[in-house]
Amino acid sequence: MNDQGIKQAVERYRRKFTELQVEPVRFPGCQSPRTPQERLAHCFAILPDIVASLDKGEREKAKELLCFVRGCLWSDCIFTMDELLEGNSNE
C-alpha cells in the first residue's frame, strides 16, 4: 500500500467513526480502554498520527498504527477482513 492508499484508508475510517458517532479520545500508554466504544474512540484519536507519520517520512510507523486500527475495527465487527484489505494493492 502506498502513502496515498494509507491516507485513503484513514479517511474511510474517519468517515466510519463519524457515522458511528464515535468521539475521538486518546488513552495514555498506561491505561487500557475498557469497552469497545473506548477502543474505537482511541483508534479515531490516532488517525491523525498516521497521516502525520507519513508526512514526516515515517512510513513504517504509519503502517503499524494503521494495522492497529484495522485490528480493532475487525475485532469489534465494524469491517470484515476483506473490507479492511480493499485498496491494499495500490503499490
C-alpha positions in Angstrom: 0.0 0.0 0.0 1.4 3.4 -1.0 1.1 6.6 1.0 -1.9 7.7 -0.9 -3.6 4.4 -0.2 -2.9 4.7 3.5 -4.4 8.2 3.5 -7.5 7.0 1.7 -7.9 4.2 4.3 -7.5 6.8 7.1 -10.2 8.9 5.5 -12.5 5.9 5.1 -12.1 5.0 8.8 -12.6 8.6 9.8 -15.9 8.7 8.0 -17.0 5.4 9.6 -16.1 6.6 13.1 -18.1 9.8 12.4 -21.0 7.7 11.1 -20.9 5.6 14.3 -20.9 8.8 16.4 -17.6 7.9 18.0 -15.8 10.8 19.7 -12.0 10.7 19.5 -10.4 10.1 22.9 -6.7 9.3 23.3 -5.8 6.9 26.1 -2.4 7.3 27.8 0.0 4.4 27.3 -0.5 3.3 30.9 -4.3 3.0 30.5 -6.3 0.5 28.5 -9.8 1.1 27.0 -12.3 -1.0 28.9 -15.1 -1.1 26.3 -15.3 -1.5 22.5 -16.6 2.1 22.4 -13.5 3.3 24.2 -11.2 1.3 21.9 -12.9 2.8 18.9 -12.5 6.3 20.4 -8.8 5.7 20.8 -8.5 4.5 17.2 -10.3 7.6 16.0 -8.0 9.8 18.0 -4.8 8.3 16.5 -5.9 8.6 12.8 -4.2 12.0 12.5 -1.0 10.4 13.8 -1.0 8.0 10.8 -1.0 10.9 8.4 1.5 12.9 10.4 3.8 9.9 10.4 3.6 9.7 6.6 4.2 13.4 6.3 7.4 13.0 8.4 8.6 10.1 6.3 7.9 7.6 9.0 6.1 5.1 6.7 6.6 2.0 8.9 5.2 3.8 12.0 2.2 4.9 9.9 1.7 1.3 8.7 1.9 -0.1 12.3 -0.7 2.4 13.5 -3.0 1.6 10.6 -2.7 -2.1 11.3 -3.6 -1.5 15.0 -6.7 0.5 13.9 -7.7 -2.2 11.4 -7.3 -4.9 14.1 -9.7 -3.0 16.4 -12.2 -2.4 13.6 -12.1 -6.1 12.7 -12.3 -7.4 16.3 -15.3 -5.1 17.0 -17.1 -6.4 13.9 -17.1 -3.0 12.2 -15.5 -4.3 9.0 -14.7 -7.8 7.6 -11.1 -8.6 6.8 -11.9 -8.4 3.1 -13.4 -4.9 3.6 -10.3 -3.8 5.5 -7.9 -5.0 2.9 -9.7 -3.3 0.0 -7.3 -0.9 -1.7 -4.1 -2.6 -0.4 -3.0 -3.4 -3.9 -2.3 0.2 -4.9 1.5 -0.2 -4.5 
